[in-house]
Amino acid sequence: QVQLVESGGGLVQAGGSLALSCAASGSSFRLNAMGWYRQGPGKERGLVATITGDGATNYADSVKGRFTISRDNAKNTVYLQMNSLKPEDTAVYYCHADGRVGIYPYAGWGQGTQVTVSS
């Protein structure tokens, strides 16, 4: 079993910055890709950014140049630095990870953390 626990959400004014983190814990697991997704009011959950174990990154067009994803493999933690925030970035942000627990494939979500950007 793997648990993903996010932290770092909150309220910020437009143009400000927030940093999110997501730590994975458990036993006998190995993570491949980790990433962040978000679900805004009345919207479906969608990709924000992902990062592979080798550090290759992928971003949604709407956040390119403003958000930076990174990870610390030794700590099984993924980060999302969000700069130049806009009201449309308001959403619940979810951490996602996939990999293996023992010999079994794994994919899971964190509980979500609210990010609110005021205009």
Salt bridges, closest charged atoms under 4 A:
ASP61 OD1 - LYS64 NZ 3.08
ASP89 OD1 - ARG38 NH1 2.92
ASP89 OD2 - ARG66 NH1 2.74
